[in-house]
Amino acid sequence: MGLSYYRRFRMEIDFKEVVLPDAMLPDGYSCIAWNGHLADRHALVKYESFKTEIDSKVFRCLSELQGCQRLINDIATQKHFLPETTWLVTHCPNGGTEYQDCATIQGVRQNSVMGAIQNVGVIPEHRGMGLGRAVVLLSLQGFRQAGMRRVYLEVTAQNKAAVSLYRSLGFRLTRTMYKASDFD
Ligand SMILES: CC(C)(COP(=O)(O)OP(=O)(O)OC[C@H]1O[C@@H](n2cnc3c(N)ncnc32)[C@H](O)[C@@H]1OP(=O)(O)O)[C@@H](O)C(=O)NCCC(=O)NCCS
């Protein structure tokens, strides 16, 4: 099996250069703040969001449910984890009791002023309705509350939807790098 190289962007947002709107969720959707009991729900949404996407080729863990469970546990148990940047969005139409989790995001502290968004995922059936934008905005509010001045993330260059989402919020390209992957 040969190696594939994926071009990746590091993108950064500086809170003093942007005015961020409040996060808006469509009717029937609500956001749930981090709680350790939600780990498996975050992992399932992450898996459903990434399993058929380019990043599941770049990072093996994203192509498997167990990999996503390990990833969430690794993020949430590290000392730089920022719970206030970590959100789950659930869909509960017509105020009923049935719900479907549909978006996830996590964040960590990189240093005293810089935060890092870990993984933004919206499951395919709920895309294009503003959930991706809403979870990134919720997370950015959390970084701000935690005293961060800037936030960065990394994204695979060919992931046009994600790059466009981050650009539209004010993230700017700060570095291009290549990630080798040896599986398909
Ligand atoms: C990237 C992702 C999170 C976007 O979620 P979403 O809920 O569909 O995005 P939104 O509806 O909030 O769209 C916000 C903006 O993103 C951009 N965008 C979203 N989908 C797009 C698409 N298919 N093509 C181009 N731009 C797109 C647009 O700028 C859009 O703004 P607009 O609606 O004003 O045009 C989602 O596609 C996803 O989960 N992808 C798979 C997982 C992944 O790759 N995550 C990113 C890892 S870095």
The ligand as a Gaussian input file, in Angstrom:
#p B3LYP/6-31G(d) Opt

LIG

0 1
 C      -17.944000      21.288000       6.948000
 C      -19.266000      21.045000       7.636000
 C      -19.033000      21.034000       9.138000
 C      -20.235000      22.195000       7.281000
 O      -21.420000      22.020000       8.046000
 P      -22.828000      22.618000       7.558000
 O      -23.755000      22.544000       8.708000
 O      -23.268000      21.967000       6.305000
 O      -22.437000      24.132000       7.253000
 P      -23.394000      25.407000       7.313000
 O      -24.754000      25.039000       6.821000
 O      -23.301000      26.024000       8.659000
 O      -22.714000      26.361000       6.229000
 C      -21.931000      27.459000       6.625000
 C      -21.025000      27.889000       5.493000
 O      -20.125000      26.845000       5.168000
 C      -19.860000      26.840000       3.765000
 N      -20.370000      25.609000       3.192000
 C      -21.113000      24.653000       3.801000
 N      -21.337000      23.627000       2.950000
 C      -20.735000      23.946000       1.793000
 C      -20.574000      23.278000       0.551000
 N      -21.117000      22.064000       0.329000
 N      -19.858000      23.886000      -0.415000
 C      -19.293000      25.091000      -0.210000
 N      -19.404000      25.779000       0.956000
 C      -20.119000      25.205000       1.938000
 C      -20.580000      28.056000       3.217000
 O      -19.687000      29.156000       3.332000
 C      -21.720000      28.212000       4.200000
 O      -22.212000      29.516000       4.256000
 P      -23.504000      29.920000       3.375000
 O      -24.576000      28.964000       3.810000
 O      -23.745000      31.315000       3.780000
 O      -23.094000      29.707000       1.951000
 C      -19.922000      19.711000       7.159000
 O      -19.947000      19.704000       5.751000
 C      -19.227000      18.458000       7.660000
 O      -19.477000      17.997000       8.776000
 N      -18.354000      17.862000       6.827000
 C      -17.719000      16.565000       7.159000
 C      -16.800000      16.662000       8.362000
 C      -15.701000      17.667000       8.088000
 O      -15.041000      17.607000       7.062000
 N      -15.500000      18.596000       9.038000
 C      -14.489000      19.617000       8.936000
 C      -13.176000      19.102000       9.427000
 S      -11.917000      20.365000       9.385000

